[in-house]
Amino acid sequence: MAKTQLKPQVERIGQNTRLLTPYNRGLIAFAHPLAGPNTYREVGAQILKQKQLIPTGGQTASLIHASYTPEVENKPEFENVRQTMRNRYFWVFNGNLWTSKGVYVLPDDKAIGLSKPLNQKTLEKMLKGGKDVKGVRFSSDKRLRFAPKGSYKDGEQTSEEFAKNGFMIASNGIDGAEKYGELSFNKKYFKFNPRIWIVNVAENGETIQTVSAVGVYLGDGLFFGGDCHVDYRDGCAFGVLK
């Protein structure tokens, strides 16, 4: 018997609303309403204060992708996701350390952001014993990823390039990067090609630490920005329910 394909949906339990989203062969529940707009750290603190989990890059990708599917286009809760993409942006809770050789991406489940420096030597130790997948180095527990220079590029991309970009894979996992690639091909919502904003570090240059965000540029193009080194106040996020 064929498996029933999981669909995004809105679930209300008493006064609580949850956005159920297909993720990792199951459904993941996001709390509604969202946290923010505010800085990266303040949005994260708001989520944690509500006893919710900070979403990973892959989880955020699944929610955003689901919000543009026909099943929930007319649901106001998922329209809220699309409005946030157009008018503000979503924080992607990763710490990025850009080097002259590539970028390390580590999930930030405490929303520490830029307040605690990432150490390149420590990150290299964490990568030992990991594996290369689609040109990106994954640690053995798959949390830490390293995308070498040459696996990613800056600026405008095709949808296929967007999905295969090393920084996208390091930030969102393979499935999450593919979801963004598929979403960017949806001309009903995105007339422009997707864009990625990265940080280029010169040979022997000092490392640069940033966080990430995802949204819409010029009203009609999907962007993923890994160059956020200032904690702006316009970001949002949905907490994950335990």
C-alpha positions in Angstrom: 0.0 0.0 0.0 1.4 3.4 -1.0 2.2 5.8 1.8 -0.1 8.8 2.3 1.9 12.0 1.5 2.0 14.2 4.5 0.5 17.7 4.0 1.0 21.0 5.8 -1.9 22.0 8.0 -3.1 24.2 10.7 -4.1 22.6 14.0 -5.9 24.3 16.9 -5.9 22.9 20.4 -7.8 25.1 22.7 -6.4 28.6 22.3 -3.1 27.3 20.9 -2.4 27.2 17.2 0.3 25.0 15.5 1.6 24.9 12.0 2.2 21.3 11.1 4.8 21.0 8.4 6.3 17.9 6.6 9.9 17.4 7.8 12.2 14.4 7.9 9.5 11.9 6.9 7.1 13.2 9.6 5.4 16.4 10.7 7.0 19.1 12.8 4.9 21.6 14.8 5.7 25.3 14.8 4.1 27.6 17.4 1.9 30.4 16.0 2.1 33.4 16.3 5.7 34.0 15.4 8.4 35.6 17.6 9.6 39.1 16.6 10.3 41.3 14.7 13.5 41.9 16.7 17.2 41.2 16.8 18.5 37.7 16.3 19.3 37.2 20.0 16.0 38.8 21.2 13.9 36.6 18.8 15.8 33.5 20.0 15.3 34.5 23.7 11.6 35.0 23.1 11.3 31.5 21.7 13.3 29.9 24.5 11.2 31.8 27.1 8.1 30.2 25.7 9.7 26.8 26.3 10.0 26.2 22.6 13.0 25.0 20.5 15.1 27.2 18.2 14.4 26.0 14.7 17.3 24.6 12.6 18.0 25.8 9.1 16.4 22.7 7.7 13.3 23.1 9.8 12.9 26.7 8.7 13.3 25.7 5.1 10.5 23.1 5.5 8.1 25.7 7.0 8.8 28.3 4.3 8.5 25.8 1.5 5.2 24.4 2.9 3.8 27.9 3.1 3.8 28.3 -0.6 2.0 25.0 -1.4 -1.6 25.0 -2.7 -2.9 23.1 0.3 -2.4 26.1 2.6 -2.3 29.1 0.3 -5.6 30.3 1.7 -4.8 29.7 5.4 -4.1 33.0 7.1 -1.5 31.4 9.4 0.6 30.3 6.4 -0.1 33.6 4.7 1.6 35.2 7.7 4.7 33.3 6.8 4.6 34.6 3.2 4.0 38.2 4.4 7.0 38.0 6.7 9.1 36.8 3.9 8.0 39.8 1.8 8.0 42.5 4.4 10.7 41.4 6.8 12.7 38.2 6.9 13.3 35.1 9.0 16.4 34.5 11.1 18.2 31.3 10.3 19.8 30.2 13.6 23.3 29.3 12.5 26.7 30.6 13.4 28.9 31.1 10.3 32.6 31.4 10.4 34.0 32.6 7.1 37.7 31.8 6.3 39.9 32.1 3.3 39.3 28.4 2.6 35.6 28.2 3.1 32.8 28.6 5.7 31.9 26.6 8.8 28.2 26.5 9.7 27.1 25.4 13.2 23.5 25.3 14.4 22.9 27.9 17.1 20.2 26.2 19.3 20.7 28.8 22.1 20.5 31.8 19.8 23.9 33.0 21.0 24.6 34.7 17.7 27.6 37.0 17.5 28.1 37.3 21.3 30.4 34.3 21.5 33.3 33.9 19.0 33.6 30.7 17.0 37.1 29.1 17.1 38.4 27.7 13.9 40.7 25.1 15.6 37.8 23.9 17.7 35.6 23.6 14.7 38.2 21.6 12.8 38.5 19.1 15.6 34.7 18.7 15.5 34.9 17.9 11.8 37.3 15.0 12.3 35.7 11.7 11.4 33.1 13.3 9.3 32.1 12.7 5.6 31.9 14.7 2.4 28.4 14.9 1.0 27.8 16.8 -2.3 31.1 18.7 -1.8 30.3 19.8 1.8 32.1 18.3 4.9 29.6 17.1 7.5 30.8 16.2 11.1 30.0 12.7 12.3 26.9 13.9 14.1 25.9 16.0 11.0 25.6 19.2 13.1 28.7 21.0 11.9 29.2 21.5 8.2 32.1 23.0 6.2 31.6 24.3 2.6 34.9 24.9 0.9 35.5 27.8 -1.5 34.5 26.7 -4.9 31.4 24.9 -3.6 29.4 28.1 -3.4 29.2 31.5 -5.2 27.7 34.9 -4.4 24.9 36.7 -6.1 22.2 35.6 -8.5 21.7 31.9 -9.1 19.6 29.6 -11.1 17.2 27.5 -9.1 19.4 24.5 -9.7 22.5 26.4 -8.6 20.7 27.6 -5.5 19.8 24.1 -4.4 23.4 22.8 -5.1 25.2 25.8 -3.6 27.6 24.6 -0.9 26.7 27.3 1.6 23.0 26.5 1.1 23.6 22.8 1.9 25.8 23.7 4.9 23.1 26.0 6.2 20.0 24.0 5.6 21.0 20.4 4.9 20.6 18.7 1.5 16.8 18.5 1.8 16.5 22.1 3.0 18.6 23.4 0.1 16.6 21.4 -2.4 13.4 22.9 -0.9 14.6 26.4 -1.4 15.7 25.5 -5.0 12.3 24.2 -5.7 10.6 27.2 -4.1 12.6 29.7 -6.1 11.4 28.1 -9.3 7.8 28.9 -8.3 7.1 31.8 -10.7 3.7 32.5 -9.2 5.6 34.0 -6.2 9.2 34.6 -7.4 9.7 36.3 -10.8 13.4 36.9 -10.2 16.2 34.4 -9.9 17.3 33.6 -6.3 20.3 35.3 -4.7 22.8 34.4 -2.1 24.9 36.9 -0.1 28.1 35.5 1.3 31.3 36.8 2.8 34.6 36.6 0.9 37.8 36.4 3.0 41.0 37.2 1.3 43.9 34.7 1.4 45.4 34.8 4.9 42.7 37.2 5.9 41.1 37.2 9.3 38.0 35.0 9.9 34.6 36.8 9.9 31.7 35.6 12.0 28.1 36.1 10.9 24.5 34.8 11.2 22.0 34.1 8.4 18.6 35.2 7.3 16.1 34.3 4.5 13.5 36.5 2.8 12.4 38.1 -0.4 14.2 40.9 -2.2 12.4 43.5 -4.4 9.2 41.8 -3.6 9.8 39.0 -6.2 13.0 37.2 -5.5 14.1 34.7 -2.9 17.3 35.5 -1.0 19.5 33.7 1.5 21.9 35.9 3.3 24.9 34.6 5.2 26.5 38.0 5.7 24.6 39.3 8.7 27.2 40.8 11.0 24.9 43.4 12.5 22.0 42.4 14.7 19.1 44.2 13.0 15.6 44.4 14.5 13.5 43.2 11.6 13.9 39.5 11.8 11.4 36.9 12.9 11.1 33.2 13.6 8.6 30.5 14.6 9.5 28.4 17.6 9.4 24.6 17.4 7.1 22.9 19.8 8.6 20.0 21.8 
